[in-house]
Amino acid sequence: MSVELGAPKKEVYFLALVDVLTHYGMKKRTAQAAKVVKHGTNAEISTVHPEQYAKRLIDFIAKAME
């Protein structure tokens, strides 16, 4: 297989959105509170409020596709 110089590359992205199907109820709120107590309010923790999670996910995807 030969590749021409300057030819556009073909890219394939796979994206799984399993986390968006997770209910943010009392269990998740408790987990977030425990992690904030353990790691502090400025720590990058995985369990966050849905709006914050959505922004973080969109920022990650945009940066990955630059």
PQR file of N, CA, C, O and H, with PARSE charges and radii, in Angstrom:
ATOM      1  N   MET A   1       0.843  -1.169   0.000 -0.4000 1.5000
ATOM      2  CA  MET A   1       0.000   0.000   0.000 -0.0000 2.0000
ATOM      3  C   MET A   1       0.886   1.230   0.000  0.5500 1.7000
ATOM      4  O   MET A   1       1.766   1.357   0.852 -0.5500 1.4000
ATOM      5  N   SER A   2       0.671   2.132  -0.936 -0.4000 1.5000
ATOM      6  CA  SER A   2       1.470   3.352  -0.993 -0.0000 2.0000
ATOM      7  C   SER A   2       0.646   4.522  -0.479  0.5500 1.7000
ATOM      8  O   SER A   2      -0.578   4.551  -0.611 -0.5500 1.4000
ATOM      9  H   SER A   2      -0.044   2.028  -1.628  0.4000 1.0000
ATOM     10  N   VAL A   3       1.342   5.480   0.108 -0.4000 1.5000
ATOM     11  CA  VAL A   3       0.688   6.655   0.657 -0.0000 2.0000
ATOM     12  C   VAL A   3       1.280   7.887  -0.025  0.5500 1.7000
ATOM     13  O   VAL A   3       2.497   8.071  -0.030 -0.5500 1.4000
ATOM     14  H   VAL A   3       2.336   5.456   0.216  0.4000 1.0000
ATOM     15  N   GLU A   4       0.423   8.726  -0.599 -0.4000 1.5000
ATOM     16  CA  GLU A   4       0.897   9.953  -1.239 -0.0000 2.0000
ATOM     17  C   GLU A   4       1.221  10.993  -0.185  0.5500 1.7000
ATOM     18  O   GLU A   4       0.515  11.129   0.814 -0.5500 1.4000
ATOM     19  H   GLU A   4      -0.566   8.576  -0.594  0.4000 1.0000
ATOM     20  N   LEU A   5       2.300  11.723  -0.421 -0.4000 1.5000
ATOM     21  CA  LEU A   5       2.636  12.814   0.482 -0.0000 2.0000
ATOM     22  C   LEU A   5       1.616  13.930   0.317  0.5500 1.7000
ATOM     23  O   LEU A   5       1.249  14.280  -0.804 -0.5500 1.4000
ATOM     24  H   LEU A   5       2.875  11.612  -1.232  0.4000 1.0000
ATOM     25  N   GLY A   6       1.167  14.478   1.412 -0.4000 1.5000
ATOM     26  CA  GLY A   6       0.197  15.570   1.367 -0.0000 2.0000
ATOM     27  C   GLY A   6      -1.253  15.109   1.240  0.5500 1.7000
ATOM     28  O   GLY A   6      -2.167  15.930   1.301 -0.5500 1.4000
ATOM     29  H   GLY A   6       1.465  14.193   2.323  0.4000 1.0000
ATOM     30  N   ALA A   7      -1.473  13.808   1.065 -0.4000 1.5000
ATOM     31  CA  ALA A   7      -2.842  13.298   0.969 -0.0000 2.0000
ATOM     32  C   ALA A   7      -3.480  13.323   2.348  0.5500 1.7000
ATOM     33  O   ALA A   7      -2.806  13.045   3.340 -0.5500 1.4000
ATOM     34  H   ALA A   7      -0.730  13.141   1.015  0.4000 1.0000
ATOM     35  N   PRO A   8      -4.771  13.652   2.434 -0.5600 1.5000
ATOM     36  CA  PRO A   8      -5.421  13.664   3.753  0.2800 2.0000
ATOM     37  C   PRO A   8      -5.455  12.260   4.358  0.5500 1.7000
ATOM     38  O   PRO A   8      -5.655  11.270   3.654 -0.5500 1.4000
ATOM     39  N   LYS A   9      -5.257  12.195   5.661 -0.4000 1.5000
ATOM     40  CA  LYS A   9      -5.303  10.912   6.364 -0.0000 2.0000
ATOM     41  C   LYS A   9      -6.747  10.555   6.687  0.5500 1.7000
ATOM     42  O   LYS A   9      -7.576  11.429   6.941 -0.5500 1.4000
ATOM     43  H   LYS A   9      -5.095  12.999   6.233  0.4000 1.0000
ATOM     44  N   LYS A  10      -7.024   9.297   6.674 -0.4000 1.5000
ATOM     45  CA  LYS A  10      -8.339   8.819   7.075 -0.0000 2.0000
ATOM     46  C   LYS A  10      -8.260   8.440   8.545  0.5500 1.7000
ATOM     47  O   LYS A  10      -7.398   7.656   8.941 -0.5500 1.4000
ATOM     48  H   LYS A  10      -6.350   8.587   6.468  0.4000 1.0000
ATOM     49  N   GLU A  11      -9.156   8.995   9.357 -0.4000 1.5000
ATOM     50  CA  GLU A  11      -9.160   8.707  10.787 -0.0000 2.0000
ATOM     51  C   GLU A  11     -10.515   8.173  11.199  0.5500 1.7000
ATOM     52  O   GLU A  11     -11.552   8.593  10.685 -0.5500 1.4000
ATOM     53  H   GLU A  11      -9.856   9.633   9.035  0.4000 1.0000
ATOM     54  N   VAL A  12     -10.488   7.242  12.133 -0.4000 1.5000
ATOM     55  CA  VAL A  12     -11.715   6.667  12.668 -0.0000 2.0000
ATOM     56  C   VAL A  12     -11.700   6.884  14.183  0.5500 1.7000
ATOM     57  O   VAL A  12     -10.710   6.576  14.847 -0.5500 1.4000
ATOM     58  H   VAL A  12      -9.646   6.901  12.550  0.4000 1.0000
ATOM     59  N   TYR A  13     -12.786   7.411  14.720 -0.4000 1.5000
ATOM     60  CA  TYR A  13     -12.906   7.643  16.158 -0.0000 2.0000
ATOM     61  C   TYR A  13     -13.998   6.747  16.723  0.5500 1.7000
ATOM     62  O   TYR A  13     -15.072   6.621  16.135 -0.5500 1.4000
ATOM     63  H   TYR A  13     -13.590   7.662  14.180  0.4000 1.0000
ATOM     64  N   PHE A  14     -13.725   6.134  17.851 -0.4000 1.5000
ATOM     65  CA  PHE A  14     -14.710   5.334  18.562 -0.0000 2.0000
ATOM     66  C   PHE A  14     -15.014   6.047  19.867  0.5500 1.7000
ATOM     67  O   PHE A  14     -14.100   6.459  20.582 -0.5500 1.4000
ATOM     68  H   PHE A  14     -12.853   6.237  18.329  0.4000 1.0000
ATOM     69  N   LEU A  15     -16.269   6.192  20.175 -0.4000 1.5000
ATOM     70  CA  LEU A  15     -16.669   6.918  21.369 -0.0000 2.0000
ATOM     71  C   LEU A  15     -17.754   6.119  22.078  0.5500 1.7000
ATOM     72  O   LEU A  15     -18.757   5.744  21.470 -0.5500 1.4000
ATOM     73  H   LEU A  15     -17.012   5.858  19.594  0.4000 1.0000
ATOM     74  N   ALA A  16     -17.551   5.864  23.360 -0.4000 1.5000
ATOM     75  CA  ALA A  16     -18.536   5.145  24.157 -0.0000 2.0000
ATOM     76  C   ALA A  16     -19.086   6.100  25.211  0.5500 1.7000
ATOM     77  O   ALA A  16     -18.321   6.717  25.952 -0.5500 1.4000
ATOM     78  H   ALA A  16     -16.737   6.169  23.854  0.4000 1.0000
ATOM     79  N   LEU A  17     -20.377   6.219  25.277 -0.4000 1.5000
ATOM     80  CA  LEU A  17     -21.015   7.121  26.238 -0.0000 2.0000
ATOM     81  C   LEU A  17     -21.787   6.342  27.289  0.5500 1.7000
ATOM     82  O   LEU A  17     -22.990   6.539  27.460 -0.5500 1.4000
ATOM     83  H   LEU A  17     -20.999   5.718  24.675  0.4000 1.0000
ATOM     84  N   VAL A  18     -21.108   5.476  27.977 -0.4000 1.5000
ATOM     85  CA  VAL A  18     -21.737   4.658  29.007 -0.0000 2.0000
ATOM     86  C   VAL A  18     -22.085   5.510  30.221  0.5500 1.7000
ATOM     87  O   VAL A  18     -23.153   5.346  30.812 -0.5500 1.4000
ATOM     88  H   VAL A  18     -20.131   5.315  27.839  0.4000 1.0000
ATOM     89  N   ASP A  19     -21.184   6.422  30.596 -0.4000 1.5000
ATOM     90  CA  ASP A  19     -21.387   7.229  31.802 -0.0000 2.0000
ATOM     91  C   ASP A  19     -22.624   8.107  31.734  0.5500 1.7000
ATOM     92  O   ASP A  19     -23.212   8.405  32.774 -0.5500 1.4000
ATOM     93  H   ASP A  19     -20.317   6.554  30.116  0.4000 1.0000
ATOM     94  N   VAL A  20     -23.037   8.527  30.557 -0.4000 1.5000
ATOM     95  CA  VAL A  20     -24.211   9.401  30.478 -0.0000 2.0000
ATOM     96  C   VAL A  20     -25.491   8.650  30.814  0.5500 1.7000
ATOM     97  O   VAL A  20     -26.534   9.268  31.030 -0.5500 1.4000
ATOM     98  H   VAL A  20     -22.560   8.285  29.712  0.4000 1.0000
ATOM     99  N   LEU A  21     -25.421   7.338  30.859 -0.4000 1.5000
ATOM    100  CA  LEU A  21     -26.597   6.537  31.195 -0.0000 2.0000
ATOM    101  C   LEU A  21     -26.698   6.275  32.700  0.5500 1.7000
ATOM    102  O   LEU A  21     -27.665   5.673  33.167 -0.5500 1.4000
ATOM    103  H   LEU A  21     -24.574   6.836  30.683  0.4000 1.0000
ATOM    104  N   THR A  22     -25.697   6.729  33.451 -0.4000 1.5000
ATOM    105  CA  THR A  22     -25.670   6.513  34.890 -0.0000 2.0000
ATOM    106  C   THR A  22     -26.507   7.557  35.606  0.5500 1.7000
ATOM    107  O   THR A  22     -26.341   8.755  35.375 -0.5500 1.4000
ATOM    108  H   THR A  22     -24.911   7.219  33.072  0.4000 1.0000
ATOM    109  N   HIS A  23     -27.395   7.115  36.464 -0.4000 1.5000
ATOM    110  CA  HIS A  23     -28.253   8.028  37.221 -0.0000 2.0000
ATOM    111  C   HIS A  23     -27.433   8.733  38.296  0.5500 1.7000
ATOM    112  O   HIS A  23     -26.704   8.086  39.049 -0.5500 1.4000
ATOM    113  H   HIS A  23     -27.529   6.142  36.652  0.4000 1.0000
ATOM    114  N   TYR A  24     -27.549  10.048  38.369 -0.4000 1.5000
ATOM    115  CA  TYR A  24     -26.828  10.833  39.369 -0.0000 2.0000
ATOM    116  C   TYR A  24     -27.741  11.023  40.570  0.5500 1.7000
ATOM    117  O   TYR A  24     -28.327  12.089  40.761 -0.5500 1.4000
ATOM    118  H   TYR A  24     -28.141  10.574  37.757  0.4000 1.0000
ATOM    119  N   GLY A  25     -27.851   9.993  41.360 -0.4000 1.5000
ATOM    120  CA  GLY A  25     -28.732  10.009  42.528 -0.0000 2.0000
ATOM    121  C   GLY A  25     -27.947  10.102  43.821  0.5500 1.7000
ATOM    122  O   GLY A  25     -26.813  10.582  43.841 -0.5500 1.4000
ATOM    123  H   GLY A  25     -27.375   9.128  41.205  0.4000 1.0000
ATOM    124  N   MET A  26     -28.547   9.647  44.876 -0.4000 1.5000
ATOM    125  CA  MET A  26     -27.948   9.742  46.207 -0.0000 2.0000
ATOM    126  C   MET A  26     -26.605   9.010  46.280  0.5500 1.7000
ATOM    127  O   MET A  26     -25.679   9.490  46.933 -0.5500 1.4000
ATOM    128  H   MET A  26     -29.468   9.257  44.859  0.4000 1.0000
ATOM    129  N   LYS A  27     -26.492   7.873  45.627 -0.4000 1.5000
ATOM    130  CA  LYS A  27     -25.248   7.100  45.664 -0.0000 2.0000
ATOM    131  C   LYS A  27     -24.096   7.901  45.049  0.5500 1.7000
ATOM    132  O   LYS A  27     -23.004   7.943  45.617 -0.5500 1.4000
ATOM    133  H   LYS A  27     -27.244   7.483  45.096  0.4000 1.0000
ATOM    134  N   LYS A  28     -24.324   8.528  43.907 -0.4000 1.5000
ATOM    135  CA  LYS A  28     -23.285   9.325  43.243 -0.0000 2.0000
ATOM    136  C   LYS A  28     -22.977  10.586  44.040  0.5500 1.7000
ATOM    137  O   LYS A  28     -21.816  10.982  44.146 -0.5500 1.4000
ATOM    138  H   LYS A  28     -25.210   8.494  43.445  0.4000 1.0000
ATOM    139  N   ARG A  29     -24.005  11.220  44.600 -0.4000 1.5000
ATOM    140  CA  ARG A  29     -23.784  12.427  45.408 -0.0000 2.0000
ATOM    141  C   ARG A  29     -22.948  12.109  46.643  0.5500 1.7000
ATOM    142  O   ARG A  29     -22.073  12.886  47.025 -0.5500 1.4000
ATOM    143  H   ARG A  29     -24.948  10.898  44.514  0.4000 1.0000
ATOM    144  N   THR A  30     -23.219  10.978  47.258 -0.4000 1.5000
ATOM    145  CA  THR A  30     -22.457  10.555  48.425 -0.0000 2.0000
ATOM    146  C   THR A  30     -21.003  10.266  48.042  0.5500 1.7000
ATOM    147  O   THR A  30     -20.081  10.639  48.767 -0.5500 1.4000
ATOM    148  H   THR A  30     -23.930  10.347  46.948  0.4000 1.0000
ATOM    149  N   ALA A  31     -20.804   9.609  46.909 -0.4000 1.5000
ATOM    150  CA  ALA A  31     -19.452   9.306  46.436 -0.0000 2.0000
ATOM    151  C   ALA A  31     -18.689  10.597  46.158  0.5500 1.7000
ATOM    152  O   ALA A  31     -17.512  10.712  46.500 -0.5500 1.4000
ATOM    153  H   ALA A  31     -21.553   9.306  46.319  0.4000 1.0000
ATOM    154  N   GLN A  32     -19.358  11.569  45.536 -0.4000 1.5000
ATOM    155  CA  GLN A  32     -18.708  12.849  45.255 -0.0000 2.0000
ATOM    156  C   GLN A  32     -18.323  13.555  46.554  0.5500 1.7000
ATOM    157  O   GLN A  32     -17.208  14.061  46.677 -0.5500 1.4000
ATOM    158  H   GLN A  32     -20.314  11.476  45.258  0.4000 1.0000
ATOM    159  N   ALA A  33     -19.229  13.589  47.512 -0.4000 1.5000
ATOM    160  CA  ALA A  33     -18.949  14.248  48.792 -0.0000 2.0000
ATOM    161  C   ALA A  33     -17.770  13.585  49.505  0.5500 1.7000
ATOM    162  O   ALA A  33     -16.917  14.274  50.063 -0.5500 1.4000
ATOM    163  H   ALA A  33     -20.134  13.178  47.413  0.4000 1.0000
ATOM    164  N   ALA A  34     -17.720  12.265  49.489 -0.4000 1.5000
ATOM    165  CA  ALA A  34     -16.625  11.545  50.142 -0.0000 2.0000
ATOM    166  C   ALA A  34     -15.297  11.855  49.466  0.5500 1.7000
ATOM    167  O   ALA A  34     -14.283  12.024  50.145 -0.5500 1.4000
ATOM    168  H   ALA A  34     -18.414  11.705  49.035  0.4000 1.0000
ATOM    169  N   LYS A  35     -15.288  11.932  48.143 -0.4000 1.5000
ATOM    170  CA  LYS A  35     -14.049  12.223  47.414 -0.0000 2.0000
ATOM    171  C   LYS A  35     -13.600  13.652  47.639  0.5500 1.7000
ATOM    172  O   LYS A  35     -12.400  13.914  47.715 -0.5500 1.4000
ATOM    173  H   LYS A  35     -16.111  11.795  47.592  0.4000 1.0000
ATOM    174  N   VAL A  36     -14.537  14.581  47.747 -0.4000 1.5000
ATOM    175  CA  VAL A  36     -14.181  15.978  48.031 -0.0000 2.0000
ATOM    176  C   VAL A  36     -13.562  16.073  49.425  0.5500 1.7000
ATOM    177  O   VAL A  36     -12.572  16.780  49.615 -0.5500 1.4000
ATOM    178  H   VAL A  36     -15.512  14.368  47.685  0.4000 1.0000
ATOM    179  N   VAL A  37     -14.134  15.370  50.393 -0.4000 1.5000
ATOM    180  CA  VAL A  37     -13.581  15.383  51.750 -0.0000 2.0000
ATOM    181  C   VAL A  37     -12.169  14.791  51.744  0.5500 1.7000
ATOM    182  O   VAL A  37     -11.271  15.317  52.402 -0.5500 1.4000
ATOM    183  H   VAL A  37     -14.938  14.796  50.238  0.4000 1.0000
ATOM    184  N   LYS A  38     -11.977  13.708  51.009 -0.4000 1.5000
ATOM    185  CA  LYS A  38     -10.680  13.025  50.988 -0.0000 2.0000
ATOM    186  C   LYS A  38      -9.618  13.801  50.201  0.5500 1.7000
ATOM    187  O   LYS A  38      -8.472  13.901  50.640 -0.5500 1.4000
ATOM    188  H   LYS A  38     -12.706  13.281  50.475  0.4000 1.0000
ATOM    189  N   HIS A  39     -10.002  14.359  49.019 -0.4000 1.5000
ATOM    190  CA  HIS A  39      -9.019  14.949  48.107 -0.0000 2.0000
ATOM    191  C   HIS A  39      -9.056  16.474  48.044  0.5500 1.7000
ATOM    192  O   HIS A  39      -8.139  17.082  47.490 -0.5500 1.4000
ATOM    193  H   HIS A  39     -10.933  14.277  48.662  0.4000 1.0000
ATOM    194  N   GLY A  40     -10.083  17.104  48.594 -0.4000 1.5000
ATOM    195  CA  GLY A  40     -10.194  18.564  48.555 -0.0000 2.0000
ATOM    196  C   GLY A  40     -11.073  19.031  47.408  0.5500 1.7000
ATOM    197  O   GLY A  40     -11.343  18.279  46.472 -0.5500 1.4000
ATOM    198  H   GLY A  40     -10.827  16.611  49.044  0.4000 1.0000
ATOM    199  N   THR A  41     -11.516  20.279  47.489 -0.4000 1.5000
ATOM    200  CA  THR A  41     -12.454  20.809  46.489 -0.0000 2.0000
ATOM    201  C   THR A  41     -11.807  21.086  45.144  0.5500 1.7000
ATOM    202  O   THR A  41     -12.503  21.107  44.129 -0.5500 1.4000
ATOM    203  H   THR A  41     -11.296  20.890  48.249  0.4000 1.0000
ATOM    204  N   ASN A  42     -10.502  21.299  45.102 -0.4000 1.5000
ATOM    205  CA  ASN A  42      -9.833  21.608  43.837 -0.0000 2.0000
ATOM    206  C   ASN A  42      -9.294  20.378  43.127  0.5500 1.7000
ATOM    207  O   ASN A  42      -8.728  20.495  42.039 -0.5500 1.4000
ATOM    208  H   ASN A  42      -9.936  21.282  45.926  0.4000 1.0000
ATOM    209  N   ALA A  43      -9.456  19.219  43.712 -0.4000 1.5000
ATOM    210  CA  ALA A  43      -8.940  17.987  43.105 -0.0000 2.0000
ATOM    211  C   ALA A  43      -9.774  17.589  41.894  0.5500 1.7000
ATOM    212  O   ALA A  43     -10.978  17.844  41.840 -0.5500 1.4000
ATOM    213  H   ALA A  43      -9.915  19.124  44.595  0.4000 1.0000
ATOM    214  N   GLU A  44      -9.125  16.970  40.939 -0.4000 1.5000
ATOM    215  CA  GLU A  44      -9.798  16.451  39.746 -0.0000 2.0000
ATOM    216  C   GLU A  44     -10.336  15.063  40.102  0.5500 1.7000
ATOM    217  O   GLU A  44      -9.598  14.079  40.061 -0.5500 1.4000
ATOM    218  H   GLU A  44      -8.147  16.763  40.983  0.4000 1.0000
ATOM    219  N   ILE A  45     -11.623  14.989  40.449 -0.4000 1.5000
ATOM    220  CA  ILE A  45     -12.212  13.707  40.844 -0.0000 2.0000
ATOM    221  C   ILE A  45     -13.168  13.229  39.763  0.5500 1.7000
ATOM    222  O   ILE A  45     -13.682  14.028  38.980 -0.5500 1.4000
ATOM    223  H   ILE A  45     -12.222  15.789  40.482  0.4000 1.0000
ATOM    224  N   SER A  46     -13.402  11.934  39.724 -0.4000 1.5000
ATOM    225  CA  SER A  46     -14.214  11.358  38.654 -0.0000 2.0000
ATOM    226  C   SER A  46     -15.710  11.559  38.869  0.5500 1.7000
ATOM    227  O   SER A  46     -16.452  11.721  37.900 -0.5500 1.4000
ATOM    228  H   SER A  46     -12.985  11.285  40.360  0.4000 1.0000
ATOM    229  N   THR A  47     -16.158  11.551  40.102 -0.4000 1.5000
ATOM    230  CA  THR A  47     -17.586  11.706  40.376 -0.0000 2.0000
ATOM    231  C   THR A  47     -17.902  13.182  40.554  0.5500 1.7000
ATOM    232  O   THR A  47     -17.564  13.776  41.578 -0.5500 1.4000
ATOM    233  H   THR A  47     -15.556  11.419  40.888  0.4000 1.0000
ATOM    234  N   VAL A  48     -18.551  13.775  39.554 -0.4000 1.5000
ATOM    235  CA  VAL A  48     -18.870  15.202  39.596 -0.0000 2.0000
ATOM    236  C   VAL A  48     -20.327  15.402  39.174  0.5500 1.7000
ATOM    237  O   VAL A  48     -20.966  14.489  38.651 -0.5500 1.4000
ATOM    238  H   VAL A  48     -18.825  13.293  38.722  0.4000 1.0000
ATOM    239  N   HIS A  49     -20.831  16.596  39.407 -0.4000 1.5000
ATOM    240  CA  HIS A  49     -22.198  16.949  39.028 -0.0000 2.0000
ATOM    241  C   HIS A  49     -22.350  16.801  37.506  0.5500 1.7000
ATOM    242  O   HIS A  49     -21.396  17.070  36.775 -0.5500 1.4000
ATOM    243  H   HIS A  49     -20.312  17.338  39.831  0.4000 1.0000
ATOM    244  N   PRO A  50     -23.518  16.382  37.013 -0.5600 1.5000
ATOM    245  CA  PRO A  50     -23.711  16.122  35.578  0.2800 2.0000
ATOM    246  C   PRO A  50     -23.309  17.280  34.654  0.5500 1.7000
ATOM    247  O   PRO A  50     -22.734  17.035  33.593 -0.5500 1.4000
ATOM    248  N   GLU A  51     -23.595  18.527  35.028 -0.4000 1.5000
ATOM    249  CA  GLU A  51     -23.229  19.656  34.171 -0.0000 2.0000
ATOM    250  C   GLU A  51     -21.708  19.782  34.057  0.5500 1.7000
ATOM    251  O   GLU A  51     -21.178  20.051  32.979 -0.5500 1.4000
ATOM    252  H   GLU A  51     -24.061  18.726  35.890  0.4000 1.0000
ATOM    253  N   GLN A  52     -21.018  19.588  35.172 -0.4000 1.5000
ATOM    254  CA  GLN A  52     -19.558  19.650  35.168 -0.0000 2.0000
ATOM    255  C   GLN A  52     -18.986  18.486  34.357  0.5500 1.7000
ATOM    256  O   GLN A  52     -18.012  18.652  33.623 -0.5500 1.4000
ATOM    257  H   GLN A  52     -21.448  19.371  36.048  0.4000 1.0000
ATOM    258  N   TYR A  53     -19.595  17.316  34.493 -0.4000 1.5000
ATOM    259  CA  TYR A  53     -19.147  16.141  33.739 -0.0000 2.0000
ATOM    260  C   TYR A  53     -19.316  16.374  32.234  0.5500 1.7000
ATOM    261  O   TYR A  53     -18.429  16.044  31.446 -0.5500 1.4000
ATOM    262  H   TYR A  53     -20.386  17.181  35.089  0.4000 1.0000
ATOM    263  N   ALA A  54     -20.458  16.945  31.844 -0.4000 1.5000
ATOM    264  CA  ALA A  54     -20.722  17.206  30.427 -0.0000 2.0000
ATOM    265  C   ALA A  54     -19.692  18.178  29.853  0.5500 1.7000
ATOM    266  O   ALA A  54     -19.175  17.955  28.758 -0.5500 1.4000
ATOM    267  H   ALA A  54     -21.178  17.213  32.484  0.4000 1.0000
ATOM    268  N   LYS A  55     -19.395  19.243  30.577 -0.4000 1.5000
ATOM    269  CA  LYS A  55     -18.410  20.221  30.106 -0.0000 2.0000
ATOM    270  C   LYS A  55     -17.039  19.571  29.968  0.5500 1.7000
ATOM    271  O   LYS A  55     -16.343  19.786  28.975 -0.5500 1.4000
ATOM    272  H   LYS A  55     -19.815  19.424  31.466  0.4000 1.0000
ATOM    273  N   ARG A  56     -16.648  18.774  30.967 -0.4000 1.5000
ATOM    274  CA  ARG A  56     -15.350  18.102  30.939 -0.0000 2.0000
ATOM    275  C   ARG A  56     -15.272  17.136  29.751  0.5500 1.7000
ATOM    276  O   ARG A  56     -14.237  17.062  29.089 -0.5500 1.4000
ATOM    277  H   ARG A  56     -17.213  18.599  31.774  0.4000 1.0000
ATOM    278  N   LEU A  57     -16.339  16.405  29.477 -0.4000 1.5000
ATOM    279  CA  LEU A  57     -16.366  15.462  28.363 -0.0000 2.0000
ATOM    280  C   LEU A  57     -16.259  16.191  27.024  0.5500 1.7000
ATOM    281  O   LEU A  57     -15.491  15.777  26.156 -0.5500 1.4000
ATOM    282  H   LEU A  57     -17.180  16.465  30.015  0.4000 1.0000
ATOM    283  N   ILE A  58     -17.018  17.266  26.852 -0.4000 1.5000
ATOM    284  CA  ILE A  58     -16.979  18.032  25.599 -0.0000 2.0000
ATOM    285  C   ILE A  58     -15.593  18.651  25.387  0.5500 1.7000
ATOM    286  O   ILE A  58     -15.072  18.635  24.272 -0.5500 1.4000
ATOM    287  H   ILE A  58     -17.641  17.602  27.558  0.4000 1.0000
ATOM    288  N   ASP A  59     -14.998  19.193  26.450 -0.4000 1.5000
ATOM    289  CA  ASP A  59     -13.657  19.754  26.353 -0.0000 2.0000
ATOM    290  C   ASP A  59     -12.640  18.686  25.947  0.5500 1.7000
ATOM    291  O   ASP A  59     -11.770  18.936  25.113 -0.5500 1.4000
ATOM    292  H   ASP A  59     -15.421  19.205  27.356  0.4000 1.0000
ATOM    293  N   PHE A  60     -12.756  17.503  26.538 -0.4000 1.5000
ATOM    294  CA  PHE A  60     -11.841  16.396  26.221 -0.0000 2.0000
ATOM    295  C   PHE A  60     -11.969  15.995  24.748  0.5500 1.7000
ATOM    296  O   PHE A  60     -10.962  15.828  24.059 -0.5500 1.4000
ATOM    297  H   PHE A  60     -13.463  17.300  27.215  0.4000 1.0000
ATOM    298  N   ILE A  61     -13.201  15.841  24.271 -0.4000 1.5000
ATOM    299  CA  ILE A  61     -13.427  15.440  22.881 -0.0000 2.0000
ATOM    300  C   ILE A  61     -12.896  16.496  21.918  0.5500 1.7000
ATOM    301  O   ILE A  61     -12.241  16.169  20.928 -0.5500 1.4000
ATOM    302  H   ILE A  61     -14.018  15.977  24.831  0.4000 1.0000
ATOM    303  N   ALA A  62     -13.182  17.775  22.214 -0.4000 1.5000
ATOM    304  CA  ALA A  62     -12.702  18.855  21.343 -0.0000 2.0000
ATOM    305  C   ALA A  62     -11.176  18.872  21.282  0.5500 1.7000
ATOM    306  O   ALA A  62     -10.599  19.046  20.208 -0.5500 1.4000
ATOM    307  H   ALA A  62     -13.714  18.040  23.018  0.4000 1.0000
ATOM    308  N   LYS A  63     -10.525  18.693  22.423 -0.4000 1.5000
ATOM    309  CA  LYS A  63      -9.063  18.707  22.461 -0.0000 2.0000
ATOM    310  C   LYS A  63      -8.489  17.502  21.713  0.5500 1.7000
ATOM    311  O   LYS A  63      -7.477  17.624  21.023 -0.5500 1.4000
ATOM    312  H   LYS A  63     -10.994  18.552  23.295  0.4000 1.0000
ATOM    313  N   ALA A  64      -9.128  16.347  21.849 -0.4000 1.5000
ATOM    314  CA  ALA A  64      -8.645  15.131  21.191 -0.0000 2.0000
ATOM    315  C   ALA A  64      -8.768  15.222  19.671  0.5500 1.7000
ATOM    316  O   ALA A  64      -8.014  14.569  18.951 -0.5500 1.4000
ATOM    317  H   ALA A  64      -9.949  16.248  22.410  0.4000 1.0000
ATOM    318  N   MET A  65      -9.702  16.018  19.182 -0.4000 1.5000
ATOM    319  CA  MET A  65      -9.930  16.113  17.738 -0.0000 2.0000
ATOM    320  C   MET A  65      -9.188  17.283  17.089  0.5500 1.7000
ATOM    321  O   MET A  65      -9.339  17.506  15.888 -0.5500 1.4000
ATOM    322  H   MET A  65     -10.315  16.549  19.767  0.4000 1.0000
ATOM    323  N   GLU A  66      -8.388  18.040  17.858 -0.4000 1.5000
ATOM    324  CA  GLU A  66      -7.617  19.145  17.280 -0.0000 2.0000
ATOM    325  C   GLU A  66      -6.577  18.653  16.326  0.5500 1.7000
ATOM    326  O   GLU A  66      -5.840  19.453  15.750 -0.5500 1.4000
ATOM    327  H   GLU A  66      -8.266  17.859  18.834  0.4000 1.0000
TER
END
